[in-house]
């Protein structure tokens, strides 16, 4: 039985970097998402496989840490592998390296499968794939689902209206687009700061033209955000910022 691990080459293009030629946080999540999708397809549980059952993958939580800057206009390797599943959740790890296998970014994500008719969760025993789990892990602790941030600490709010460009094939705001909003809030043109580490929990899906009211405050030397849509929490995020 072969190990359930996938390695892909990814070329860092102009669209993937900011004005400092550093990788955008949204690009990192897009790389993770594409690698996960391709590996799921190989395992027989890809987008089209689940669509036939009227199911879909939905990400609940993601985390990444930039260890070294990715090379601009060069190729990197993205390695990804699933961890043993629980009753309702699937966890997947990621490691981006250079061509010499030097670690650049590590990350983890927590997923569920939903029934598109009911929007309810599907038990993991309905999703079968064969292979041997990889024993290596960068994250031995149980993956989070929520951050549990204290809304009483919010210092200021700002708003965002979901655009058509934010929507993915599941009909809701794509997971990486939330970081576009937060990056534009935190930084301005010419800034030498970047998101070094990110945690983001997706609590409730947000759809086209809906408005997100986002609260911001400082928490343990990090930038904390809580997003609300229709008076309900839709996401939480903790971001570590570092200067070049």
Backbone as numpy.savetxt, mean C-alpha at the origin, in Angstrom:
# Nx Ny Nz CAx CAy CAz Cx Cy Cz
7.31 -29.36 -4.07 6.46 -28.16 -4.07 7.35 -26.91 -4.07
7.10 -26.01 -5.01 7.96 -24.83 -5.15 7.55 -23.75 -4.14
8.53 -22.90 -3.81 8.27 -21.81 -2.89 7.42 -20.72 -3.56
6.53 -20.14 -2.80 5.66 -19.09 -3.31 6.36 -17.73 -3.17
7.27 -17.47 -4.09 8.01 -16.20 -4.11 8.16 -15.76 -5.56
7.99 -14.46 -5.79 8.07 -13.90 -7.13 9.11 -12.79 -7.16
9.95 -12.78 -8.19 10.94 -11.72 -8.39 10.74 -11.13 -9.78
10.63 -9.79 -9.82 10.41 -9.08 -11.08 11.42 -7.96 -11.23
11.73 -7.62 -12.46 12.53 -6.43 -12.73 11.60 -5.23 -12.91
12.03 -4.08 -12.41 11.23 -2.86 -12.56 12.18 -1.72 -12.92
11.84 -1.01 -13.99 12.67 0.11 -14.44 12.10 1.41 -13.87
12.92 2.15 -13.12 12.49 3.39 -12.48 12.46 4.51 -13.52
11.25 4.94 -13.90 11.07 5.93 -14.94 10.84 7.33 -14.36
10.76 8.31 -15.26 10.54 9.70 -14.85 9.25 9.86 -14.06
8.19 9.15 -14.46 6.91 9.27 -13.77 6.95 8.74 -12.35
7.99 7.97 -12.00 8.09 7.34 -10.69 8.84 8.17 -9.67
9.46 9.27 -10.10 10.30 10.06 -9.19 9.77 11.49 -9.07
10.19 12.17 -8.00 9.77 13.56 -7.79 10.81 14.52 -8.38
10.69 15.81 -8.03 11.60 16.82 -8.60 13.02 16.71 -8.06
13.22 15.88 -7.01 14.56 15.59 -6.50 15.09 14.26 -7.03
14.38 13.66 -7.99 14.73 12.35 -8.56 14.69 11.24 -7.52
13.89 11.43 -6.49 13.68 10.39 -5.48 12.35 9.68 -5.78
12.29 8.40 -5.47 11.10 7.61 -5.75 9.90 8.19 -5.02
8.77 8.30 -5.72 7.54 8.78 -5.09 6.95 7.67 -4.21
6.34 8.03 -3.10 5.70 7.00 -2.27 4.59 6.26 -3.01
3.87 6.98 -3.87 2.83 6.33 -4.66 3.42 5.29 -5.61
4.61 5.56 -6.13 5.26 4.61 -7.05 5.63 3.33 -6.31
6.07 3.46 -5.06 6.41 2.27 -4.28 5.17 1.38 -4.11
4.05 1.99 -3.75 2.83 1.19 -3.57 2.33 0.62 -4.89
2.53 1.36 -5.99 2.16 0.83 -7.31 3.02 -0.38 -7.67
4.31 -0.31 -7.36 5.21 -1.45 -7.60 4.75 -2.66 -6.78
4.46 -2.42 -5.50 3.97 -3.50 -4.64 2.69 -4.12 -5.23
1.77 -3.26 -5.62 0.47 -3.73 -6.11 0.60 -4.55 -7.39
1.45 -4.09 -8.31 1.64 -4.82 -9.57 2.31 -6.17 -9.32
3.32 -6.18 -8.44 4.01 -7.44 -8.14 3.06 -8.43 -7.47
2.24 -7.94 -6.54 1.28 -8.81 -5.86 0.27 -9.35 -6.86
-0.20 -8.50 -7.78 -1.18 -8.94 -8.76 -0.65 -10.00 -9.70
0.59 -9.81 -10.16 1.20 -10.78 -11.07 1.46 -12.12 -10.36
1.90 -12.04 -9.10 2.15 -13.28 -8.37 0.84 -14.01 -8.08
-0.20 -13.26 -7.69 -1.50 -13.88 -7.44 -2.01 -14.58 -8.70
-1.79 -13.97 -9.86 -2.21 -14.58 -11.12 -1.51 -15.91 -11.33
-0.20 -15.96 -11.05 0.56 -17.21 -11.19 0.03 -18.29 -10.24
-0.45 -17.85 -9.07 -0.93 -18.79 -8.06 -2.39 -19.19 -8.30
-3.00 -18.64 -9.36 -4.38 -19.00 -9.71 -5.43 -18.22 -8.95
-5.02 -17.09 -8.32 -5.98 -16.28 -7.56 -5.84 -14.81 -7.96
-5.58 -14.57 -9.24 -5.41 -13.21 -9.74 -6.74 -12.50 -9.92
-6.66 -11.30 -10.45 -7.84 -10.45 -10.63 -8.93 -11.15 -11.44
-8.57 -11.72 -12.59 -9.55 -12.37 -13.45 -10.11 -13.64 -12.82
-9.25 -14.38 -12.08 -9.71 -15.60 -11.41 -10.79 -15.29 -10.38
-10.55 -14.24 -9.58 -11.52 -13.88 -8.56 -12.76 -13.23 -9.16
-12.57 -12.50 -10.26 -13.69 -11.83 -10.91 -14.74 -12.85 -11.37
-14.29 -14.03 -11.79 -15.23 -15.08 -12.23 -16.14 -15.52 -11.09
-15.69 -15.35 -9.85 -16.49 -15.69 -8.68 -17.20 -14.47 -8.11
-17.03 -13.33 -8.78 -17.55 -12.05 -8.30 -16.88 -11.62 -7.00
-15.58 -11.97 -6.88 -14.76 -11.59 -5.74 -13.73 -10.55 -6.19
-13.11 -9.90 -5.22 -12.02 -8.97 -5.51 -11.10 -8.86 -4.30
-9.81 -8.65 -4.58 -8.84 -8.37 -3.53 -9.00 -6.93 -3.06
-8.92 -6.72 -1.76 -8.94 -5.37 -1.18 -7.84 -5.29 -0.13
-7.02 -4.24 -0.21 -5.93 -4.07 0.75 -6.44 -3.30 1.97
-6.07 -3.77 3.18 -6.49 -3.14 4.42 -5.40 -2.25 5.03
-4.15 -2.64 4.83 -3.04 -1.97 5.52 -1.77 -2.16 4.70
-0.95 -1.11 4.66 0.36 -1.22 4.00 1.41 -0.45 4.80
2.61 -0.96 4.72 3.74 -0.32 5.39 4.97 -0.48 4.53
5.78 0.58 4.44 7.08 0.43 3.78 8.11 1.34 4.45
9.37 0.95 4.28 10.49 1.71 4.82 11.55 1.83 3.73
11.96 3.04 3.42 13.02 3.25 2.43 14.36 3.15 3.14
15.15 2.17 2.74 16.48 1.95 3.33 17.55 2.72 2.58
17.43 2.72 1.24 18.33 3.47 0.37 17.54 3.97 -0.82
17.97 5.07 -1.39 17.26 5.65 -2.54 17.35 4.73 -3.75
16.24 4.61 -4.47 16.24 3.81 -5.70 16.94 4.56 -6.82
17.67 3.87 -7.67 18.38 4.54 -8.77 17.42 5.00 -9.86
17.55 6.25 -10.26 16.70 6.82 -11.32 17.18 6.35 -12.69
16.26 6.01 -13.57 16.53 5.49 -14.91 17.45 4.26 -14.86
17.10 3.37 -13.96 17.84 2.11 -13.82 16.87 1.03 -13.36
17.32 -0.20 -13.39 16.48 -1.34 -13.05 16.69 -1.77 -11.61
15.58 -2.06 -10.93 15.64 -2.64 -9.59 14.88 -3.97 -9.62
15.00 -4.73 -8.56 14.30 -6.01 -8.44 13.26 -5.90 -7.33
12.07 -6.39 -7.59 11.04 -6.45 -6.57 10.76 -7.92 -6.25
10.96 -8.27 -4.99 10.70 -9.63 -4.52 9.45 -9.60 -3.64
8.56 -10.56 -3.82 7.34 -10.59 -3.01 6.94 -12.02 -2.70
6.33 -12.21 -1.53 5.91 -13.54 -1.11 4.77 -13.42 -0.08
3.80 -14.35 -0.12 2.72 -14.35 0.87 3.17 -15.04 2.16
2.54 -14.65 3.25 2.74 -15.33 4.52 1.54 -16.25 4.76
1.64 -17.20 5.67 0.50 -18.08 5.94 -0.76 -17.28 6.27
-1.88 -17.67 5.68 -3.12 -16.91 5.82 -3.81 -17.22 7.15
-4.62 -16.25 7.59 -5.47 -16.47 8.76 -6.89 -16.79 8.28
-7.88 -16.68 9.15 -9.24 -17.05 8.78 -9.83 -16.12 7.72
-9.49 -14.82 7.82 -10.07 -13.84 6.90 -9.04 -13.00 6.16
-7.78 -13.07 6.55 -6.80 -12.14 6.02 -5.62 -12.85 5.36
-5.04 -12.15 4.39 -3.83 -12.58 3.70 -2.76 -11.50 3.91
-1.55 -11.92 4.20 -0.45 -10.98 4.39 0.62 -11.25 3.35
1.20 -10.19 2.82 2.22 -10.31 1.78 3.38 -9.37 2.09
4.61 -9.87 1.93 5.79 -9.04 2.13 6.43 -8.66 0.80
7.24 -7.60 0.84 7.92 -7.08 -0.34 9.34 -6.67 0.04
10.24 -6.82 -0.92 11.61 -6.32 -0.75 12.09 -5.84 -2.12
12.40 -4.55 -2.21 12.98 -4.00 -3.43 14.49 -3.93 -3.22
15.25 -4.46 -4.18 16.71 -4.45 -4.10 17.29 -3.87 -5.39
18.58 -3.53 -5.34 19.24 -3.18 -6.59 19.66 -4.48 -7.29
20.35 -4.35 -8.40 20.70 -5.53 -9.19 21.71 -6.44 -8.49
22.37 -5.91 -7.45 23.31 -6.71 -6.66 22.64 -7.28 -5.41
21.30 -7.18 -5.35 20.51 -7.69 -4.25 20.69 -6.89 -2.95
21.17 -5.64 -3.06 21.27 -4.77 -1.89 19.88 -4.22 -1.57
19.38 -4.40 -0.34 18.03 -3.94 -0.01 17.88 -2.42 -0.13
16.78 -2.00 -0.75 16.48 -0.58 -0.92 15.19 -0.18 -0.19
14.16 -1.03 -0.30 12.87 -0.77 0.35 12.31 -2.10 0.83
11.77 -2.12 2.05 11.05 -3.30 2.51 9.64 -2.90 2.89
8.70 -3.84 2.75 7.31 -3.50 3.03 6.46 -4.71 3.30
5.23 -4.43 3.74 4.28 -5.50 4.04 2.87 -4.96 3.80
1.94 -5.85 3.47 0.56 -5.44 3.27 -0.38 -6.52 3.79
-1.58 -6.09 4.17 -2.61 -6.99 4.69 -3.82 -6.89 3.77
-4.35 -8.03 3.30 -5.40 -8.06 2.31 -6.58 -8.91 2.78
-7.74 -8.64 2.20 -8.90 -9.53 2.32 -9.50 -9.70 0.93
-10.37 -10.68 0.80 -11.16 -10.86 -0.42 -12.60 -10.52 -0.07
-13.25 -9.69 -0.92 -14.64 -9.33 -0.70 -15.53 -9.89 -1.80
-16.78 -10.11 -1.45 -17.80 -10.46 -2.43 -18.34 -9.14 -3.00
-18.24 -8.95 -4.30 -18.60 -7.68 -4.91 -20.11 -7.40 -4.84
-20.92 -8.43 -4.66 -22.36 -8.23 -4.56 -22.75 -7.71 -3.18
-22.17 -8.33 -2.13 -22.54 -7.98 -0.76 -21.56 -7.02 -0.10
-20.33 -6.88 -0.68 -19.20 -6.12 -0.11 -18.76 -6.75 1.20
-19.19 -7.99 1.47 -18.78 -8.69 2.68 -17.49 -9.46 2.47
-16.85 -9.87 3.58 -15.58 -10.60 3.51 -15.80 -12.06 3.16
-14.84 -12.61 2.40 -14.85 -14.02 2.02 -13.80 -14.74 2.84
-14.14 -15.87 3.43 -13.17 -16.64 4.24 -12.01 -17.12 3.37
-10.82 -17.18 3.97 -9.63 -17.52 3.21 -9.64 -18.97 2.71
-10.42 -19.85 3.35 -10.45 -21.24 2.88 -11.17 -21.37 1.54
-11.80 -20.28 1.06 -12.40 -20.27 -0.28 -11.38 -19.90 -1.35
-10.18 -19.48 -0.94 -9.14 -19.03 -1.86 -7.96 -19.98 -1.73
-7.83 -20.87 -2.70 -6.80 -21.91 -2.64 -5.64 -21.61 -3.58
-4.42 -21.77 -3.07 -3.24 -21.76 -3.92 -2.21 -22.71 -3.33
-1.44 -23.33 -4.22 -0.50 -24.36 -3.82 0.93 -23.85 -3.87
1.72 -24.29 -2.93 3.12 -23.91 -2.88 3.62 -23.89 -1.45
4.91 -23.76 -1.30 5.53 -23.74 0.01 5.80 -22.29 0.43
5.38 -21.94 1.64 5.61 -20.58 2.13 7.10 -20.33 2.38
7.52 -19.11 2.10 8.91 -18.71 2.35 9.07 -18.51 3.86
10.15 -19.03 4.42 10.36 -18.92 5.87 10.91 -17.56 6.28
11.60 -16.85 5.36 12.19 -15.56 5.70 11.12 -14.49 5.87
11.30 -13.61 6.84 10.39 -12.49 7.03 11.13 -11.28 7.56
10.72 -10.10 7.10 11.20 -8.84 7.68 10.28 -8.36 8.80
9.09 -8.99 8.90 8.06 -8.55 9.84 7.49 -9.76 10.57
8.12 -10.20 11.67 7.63 -11.39 12.38 6.32 -11.19 13.13
5.98 -9.93 13.49 4.76 -9.68 14.26 3.53 -9.73 13.35
2.37 -9.94 13.95 1.12 -9.97 13.20 0.89 -8.62 12.52
0.47 -8.66 11.27 0.24 -7.45 10.50 -0.97 -6.70 11.04
-0.88 -5.37 11.05 -1.97 -4.54 11.57 -3.14 -4.48 10.58
-4.30 -4.03 11.12 -5.45 -3.71 10.27 -5.81 -2.23 10.41
-5.66 -1.70 11.64 -5.93 -0.29 11.89 -4.81 0.28 12.75
-4.69 1.60 12.76 -3.65 2.26 13.55 -4.18 2.77 14.88
-5.48 2.99 14.98 -6.06 3.42 16.24 -5.59 4.78 16.71
-5.44 5.72 15.78 -4.96 7.06 16.14 -6.05 7.84 16.89
-5.59 8.74 17.75 -6.49 9.51 18.61 -6.95 10.78 17.91
-8.21 10.81 17.50 -8.74 11.97 16.78 -8.77 13.24 17.63
-8.72 13.09 18.95 -8.73 14.26 19.83 -7.46 15.09 19.68
-6.43 14.51 19.08 -5.16 15.22 18.94 -5.04 16.01 17.63
-6.05 15.92 16.77 -6.00 16.61 15.48 -5.84 18.12 15.69
-4.90 18.71 14.95 -4.61 20.14 15.08 -5.20 20.97 13.95
-5.34 20.38 12.76 -5.91 21.11 11.63 -6.49 20.13 10.62
-7.41 20.63 9.79 -8.07 19.82 8.78 -7.87 20.42 7.38
-7.92 19.57 6.37 -8.00 20.02 4.98 -8.87 19.02 4.22
-9.32 19.41 3.01 -10.26 18.57 2.28 -9.76 18.19 0.89
-10.28 17.07 0.41 -9.92 16.59 -0.93 -11.14 15.95 -1.56
-11.38 16.29 -2.83 -12.46 15.65 -3.60 -11.86 14.58 -4.51
-12.37 13.37 -4.44 -11.84 12.25 -5.21 -12.10 12.47 -6.70
-11.04 12.39 -7.49 -11.14 12.61 -8.93 -11.22 11.28 -9.68
-11.54 11.36 -10.96 -11.64 10.16 -11.79 -10.30 9.43 -11.86
-9.20 10.19 -11.84 -7.87 9.60 -11.92 -7.53 8.75 -10.69
-8.25 8.95 -9.60 -8.00 8.21 -8.36 -8.66 6.84 -8.34
-9.63 6.60 -9.24 -10.48 5.40 -9.17 -9.83 4.22 -9.90
-9.90 3.03 -9.27 -9.36 1.83 -9.91 -10.49 0.91 -10.38
-10.12 -0.30 -10.85 -11.14 -1.17 -11.45 -12.10 -1.77 -10.42
-11.85 -1.57 -9.14 -12.81 -2.00 -8.12 -13.85 -0.91 -7.81
-13.72 0.24 -8.51 -14.70 1.30 -8.35 -14.51 2.20 -7.15
-13.33 2.11 -6.51 -13.06 3.00 -5.39 -11.66 3.61 -5.53
-11.33 4.53 -4.63 -10.05 5.21 -4.68 -8.92 4.20 -4.49
-7.96 4.20 -5.41 -6.85 3.25 -5.34 -5.96 3.53 -4.13
-5.39 2.47 -3.57 -4.64 2.59 -2.31 -3.47 3.56 -2.38
-2.80 3.63 -3.51 -1.61 4.49 -3.59 -1.95 5.97 -3.67
-3.18 6.30 -4.10 -3.53 7.70 -4.33 -3.68 8.50 -3.05
-3.92 7.82 -1.94 -4.00 8.53 -0.67 -2.67 9.24 -0.36
-1.57 8.59 -0.70 -0.26 9.19 -0.42 0.02 10.39 -1.30
-0.60 10.46 -2.49 -0.49 11.68 -3.31 -1.03 12.89 -2.54
-2.19 12.70 -1.91 -2.81 13.78 -1.15 -1.89 14.22 -0.01
-1.37 13.26 0.74 -0.56 13.57 1.91 0.79 14.18 1.51
1.36 13.71 0.41 2.62 14.28 -0.06 2.43 15.74 -0.46
1.34 16.04 -1.15 1.08 17.42 -1.56 0.79 18.33 -0.37
0.27 17.76 0.69 0.03 18.54 1.91 1.35 18.83 2.65
2.20 17.82 2.75 3.41 17.95 3.56 4.51 18.77 2.90
4.63 18.67 1.57 5.79 19.24 0.89 5.37 20.27 -0.17
6.27 21.17 -0.46 6.10 22.12 -1.55 7.29 22.00 -2.50
7.17 22.62 -3.67 8.25 22.55 -4.66 9.55 23.09 -4.06
10.63 22.35 -4.25 11.92 22.73 -3.71 12.25 22.10 -2.38
11.27 21.43 -1.77 11.50 20.79 -0.48 12.56 19.69 -0.61
13.38 19.55 0.40 14.40 18.50 0.44 14.01 17.36 1.37
12.74 17.33 1.74 12.26 16.27 2.63 11.49 15.22 1.82
11.40 14.03 2.37 10.67 12.95 1.69 10.09 11.99 2.73
9.13 11.16 2.29 8.55 10.15 3.17 9.50 8.97 3.25
10.12 8.78 4.41 11.07 7.68 4.58 10.37 6.39 4.98
9.35 6.50 5.83 8.58 5.31 6.21 7.11 5.68 6.31
6.27 4.74 5.91 4.84 4.99 5.81 4.06 3.81 6.36
3.03 4.11 7.14 1.99 3.14 7.50 0.66 3.75 7.09
-0.17 2.97 6.45 -1.50 3.47 6.09 -2.52 2.34 6.19
-3.61 2.63 6.87 -4.70 1.67 7.04 -5.92 2.19 6.29
-6.51 1.31 5.49 -7.69 1.66 4.69 -8.92 1.11 5.42
-9.69 2.01 6.02 -10.78 1.60 6.90 -12.10 1.46 6.15
-12.36 2.39 5.24 -13.63 2.40 4.50 -13.36 2.89 3.08
-13.94 2.23 2.08 -13.68 2.63 0.71 -14.30 3.99 0.40
-13.62 4.72 -0.51 -14.06 6.05 -0.92 -14.26 6.03 -2.43
-15.32 6.67 -2.90 -15.69 6.59 -4.31 -15.60 7.94 -5.01
-15.79 7.90 -6.30 -15.67 9.08 -7.17 -16.54 10.24 -6.68
-15.93 11.41 -6.64 -16.57 12.68 -6.28 -16.87 12.82 -4.80
-16.57 11.80 -4.01 -16.77 11.94 -2.57 -15.69 12.86 -1.99
-16.00 13.47 -0.86 -15.07 14.39 -0.22 -14.45 13.73 1.01
-13.13 13.89 1.13 -12.41 13.38 2.29 -11.97 14.58 3.13
-12.34 14.58 4.40 -11.88 15.59 5.35 -10.76 14.97 6.16
-9.57 15.56 6.07 -8.37 14.93 6.61 -7.81 15.76 7.77
-7.68 15.11 8.92 -7.10 15.74 10.09 -5.63 15.40 10.22
-4.83 16.37 10.67 -3.38 16.19 10.77 -2.90 16.60 12.15
-1.91 15.84 12.68 -1.25 16.20 13.93 0.09 15.47 14.02
0.91 15.85 14.97 2.19 15.19 15.22 1.99 14.07 16.22
2.64 12.93 15.97 2.54 11.80 16.88 3.88 11.07 16.93
4.56 11.14 18.07 5.84 10.45 18.27 6.82 10.73 17.13
7.01 12.01 16.83 7.95 12.49 15.80 7.53 12.12 14.38
6.28 11.70 14.23 5.78 11.38 12.90 4.58 12.26 12.56
4.26 12.30 11.27 3.08 13.03 10.81 1.91 12.05 10.81
0.86 12.41 11.55 -0.30 11.54 11.68 -1.49 12.14 10.94
-2.26 11.29 10.27 -3.43 11.73 9.51 -4.60 10.78 9.76
-5.78 11.37 9.89 -7.03 10.59 9.94 -7.97 11.19 8.91
-8.44 10.36 7.98 -9.34 10.83 6.94 -10.77 10.41 7.21
-11.71 11.32 6.93 -13.13 11.06 7.13 -13.88 11.23 5.81
-14.83 10.32 5.57 -15.72 10.44 4.42 -17.13 10.13 4.90
-18.08 11.02 4.64 -19.45 10.85 5.13 -19.48 10.63 6.64
-18.62 11.39 7.33 -18.53 11.40 8.80 -18.04 10.08 9.40
-17.42 9.22 8.58 -16.83 7.99 9.07 -15.34 7.96 8.71
-14.54 7.35 9.56 -13.11 7.24 9.26 -12.93 6.36 8.02
-12.18 6.87 7.04 -11.90 6.08 5.84 -10.44 5.64 5.75
-9.52 6.38 6.39 -8.14 5.93 6.43 -7.40 6.57 7.59
-6.30 5.93 7.98 -5.37 6.48 8.97 -3.96 6.30 8.41
-3.06 7.21 8.75 -1.68 7.08 8.26 -0.69 7.70 9.22
0.46 7.05 9.35 1.61 7.57 10.10 2.79 7.64 9.13
3.43 8.81 9.06 4.50 9.02 8.08 5.73 9.59 8.76
6.85 8.92 8.55 8.13 9.42 9.02 8.79 10.22 7.91
9.15 11.46 8.20 9.73 12.35 7.20 11.22 12.55 7.49
12.01 12.51 6.43 13.46 12.74 6.57 13.93 13.72 5.51
14.96 14.47 5.83 15.51 15.44 4.90 16.70 14.85 4.17
16.80 15.16 2.89 17.91 14.65 2.06 19.22 15.24 2.56
